[in-house]
Amino acid sequence: MDFNRRVFLGGAVLAVGAAANMSAAAAASSNGKGGKAHRQALKALAAYADLHRAEWGVPGMTVTVVTRDGFEGVVSSGLADVDKNIPVNPDHLFQVGSISKMFTALAAWSLIDEGKLSPDIRLEDALKGVSVRGGKAITLQQLLNHTSGLPADSSIFPEGGLWTGFAPGTGWSYSNSGYALAGMIAETAGGKLNYELVAERVLDKLGMTKSVAAMRVADRHRYAQGYEPALTDRLNPRPSAMTPTPWVDSESPAGSVASTAGDMAKFLRFLLDLADGKGGPVFSDAAAKRFLADPVEGWGPNSKYGNGIARIESDGRKYLHHTGGMISFCSALHVDAEAGVAAFASANIHYALNYRPVRVSTFACELMRAVREGSPAPTPKPPSIALEKPLQYAGVFTAADGDSFEIAVEGATLRLRRGGRVSALQQAAGALFATTEPDFAVPGVVVETENEKPVRAWVGDVEYLVDPAIGYKPPATDALRVFAGRYDNDDRWAGPLYVYARDGGIFIGNIEPLTAMKSGEWRLGDEASPERIKFDGYINGRPHILLFSGTPFVRRFS
């Protein structure tokens, strides 16, 4: 698993807006090239999009699906602006997030095709002044494949320079920082800013005239409004109150493209051609074949990645794939080249909600594949992944001071009972659960199990046991407790981070342990992880600054 600070933000992992349930039902349209089966498939897709919005509290969603034989369908579901009651329409811009990496890689490879750039050019040769400890061998191709070893979201010039978690080319770790550098290399070769290269070499050539390669406030009126949890200091079970997100300008090569439903149809069709070895107007067919030729192990189990495109398998089908998460939008894209179908879905909600419309874009592909094959319509999966074996978490948990709570199973869901209150309890990440219990809402609840039975729970640094007779663990030492607290960064991409001292160590987000390094830093993740935590700004022995892979967070309320 790859770790970065976005996973551990105090902002709600699952929180979304309840108002979406009252929003407009989905509307479907097509380019008129399909028949009755296509219309029925779009109707089923629209209903599924509405179902996702209802369960997750998503305000609005746009979905585009195309087939190789010319059909194009669009579903517009819910509201682009909740306060103004404006429905989503096909002309609203939605930010595609990290799907932008495909566009950045395509622009770079168009330069490669023209002989202006080499995929093997070294970072240190292309960008004088960029220092990377252990990264002298980093190449452009490694940056585009996430095999450089760079951290996920570091600035380009952190104190002491950049670093790698593993020797370039020997591992895989998702890196937005790497794509920022790849964009800079393309700028040097192309003589223009990366977003200008993307616009001229990809968007314009594909006829994506309504799309933009950079997010500017001057275009804000064209976008659907994005939303985030009203309470950004905690985990929030879904659905919960939401509020509009503020605007943020961006030209990041890692994620700044925004597009409409119709323009994404053009891009999906290009990807279908690309999978057939055709470069179309972007680059030569020979370059197209090279572009997809050598993906590396990465993205997830049994998956590969190369040039901004993941190769995954789902239910026996192989897809070209990517997702995207922004401050205001979350997206997913699937291309089933063998079946000749492709789909894109995007919702106007904050990335930290841990929602990506992956099941929507997958279902869109499944529906159109069934139409093309003349087979029965597929059964859609539930909008969210069901909690596995909920009974393993059920029990009464008691702290050393006598405080107690119960986790109970109700159907397929969990409830937390404490002090006469009954609260929602939803899995956020692994053993970490979000709850509406007032005293537990900020830290959440970590439940540890053995042999599918609950043993203990942690709420912050407080231990609760199912069987107190086994004995409570000793409290953290003073040497560890000095690190504990809330650390804030008011950048919209950041937010609060919580560090807890418990169980003989320190944990970020109360779920992932930090490993002390000889350098005085702490590592998040396994030995190959490039993510580093450094504590600084000591006053009377207590740090007041946390540097998460070079990004500063300042102690607050602790």
C-alpha positions, 0 to 999 in steps of 0.5 A: 500500500502507498501512503500519503498525507491525504489518507490521514487528514482529519477531514472526513474520510466518509463524510458527504452531504445529506442534501443530495437525497433531495436533488434532481433525478438523473437525466440521460441523453445520447447522440442518437446512434443507439437503439432500444437496448442502448436507451434501456442501458442508459436508463439503468445507468441513470438509476444507478448514479442516483443510487450512488448519490443517495447512499453517499450523499453525492450532490451531483454526478456526470457520466459518459459512456461510448462504444467503438461503433459510435454510440455516445451516452451521457447521464447527468445526475443531481445538482451542480449547485445545491443552494441555487438548485441548478441541475448538472448538465452536460456542459458543466466542467468537472475536474478530472483530477489525476486522470490528468496524468494521462494528458500530461504523459500524452503531451510528453510523448508527442514531444518524444515522437517529434524527437524533441524529448527522450523518455530516458532523459535524466532528471538531473540533466533536464532540470538543473538545480533540482536536487534528489538524494538517491535520485541521480538515475531518475528518468522521465519515464520513471517519473511517468510510471511512478517508479522514481521513488519520490514521495507522493506530495512533497514540494519540489524544494523541501528543506534539504532537497528531495529524496527517494524511498528506493532506488529509481526503477526498483519499486513503485510509489504513487507520486504527484511530485514526480508528475510535477517534475515530468511536466517541468521536463516537458516544458523545457523540451516544448518551450511552453508551460505544461498546461499549454502543451496539454491544451495544444497537443492533446485537447485541441487535437482531439477537439476537446474545445470545451475543456481546460488544461488549467484551473482558473478562477475566471472559468469558475462559472463554468464548473459544477460547485464542489462540496466538502464536509462542514466539519473538516476536523474529524471522520464523519459517517455518511451522509452528513452536513456539507458546505461548498468548497472554496476555489483553488487555481491550479496548473499542476501536471498531476491534476488540473484538467477539467472537462465536459461530458461531451469532451470526455466522450472524445477522450474515451474514443481516443483511448479506445483507438490508442488501445488498438495502436492508433495515435490519431492526431496526438502522435504516430501509431508507432508512438502509440504502441510504445506508449502502452508497451511496457507498463510496470507492476504497480497501482494495486495487486495484479495491476500494472501502470505506465504513462498515467494509465493503470492496467487492472482486472475486475470481474475477469475483464481487463481495463485501462483505468485511472481515478482522480481526487480533487478539492471539489471533485472525484472521478473514475475512468474505465476502458474495456478495449476488448469489448470496445466500450469506455466510461467516465464518471465524476462527482462534485465532492472532496477527495478526502471523502474516500469516494471515487465513482469506480463502480459507476464507470465500471457498471457503465462499461458492463451495460454497454458490453452487454448491449453490444454482445446481446447478453442480459443486462448485468446486475449492479454492485451495491454503491459501497463495499459491504463490511466483511464479517461485522460480528468480529467487531461486536462486543462491550469495550471497557477502559481502565477508568470504567468508561465503556461502550458497545459495538452492536450489529444491526443487519449489515451495519454497526452501531455504537452505544454509549451513555444511552446514545446510539451512534453510527459506526462506519468503516473508514480505513482498515480497523479505523471506524468513523462515528457520530458519538460526540466524544469519539467523533474526532479520533474515530475508533480503532478496533483490533481483532484476533481470530475474528473476535474483538480484543481491544479498541483505541479512541485516541490514546485511550485503550478499551478492552473486551476482557479487562482481565488480560491487562491494559498496556502501559501508557506511552512514555513521556519521550513519545507523548511529546509528539502527540497532538493535532498539527494543522496546515491551512492549505486546502490540499492539507488540513489537520493531522493527528498524532497519537502516542500509544501501544509503545509507539506513535501513530498518524491518524491513529491507525498507521505506526511511524517508524523511527529512522537513524536520521531522526525522521520517522517513516510512514509505511514499509522500508521502501516507502518514501514518506517521511515525518520530521518533528521540528520547532521544539519549545521546552522539549515539545515539537510545534512543527510536523513536516510531512514529506516536506510540507509543514503542519503547525501544532494547534489545540494541543 
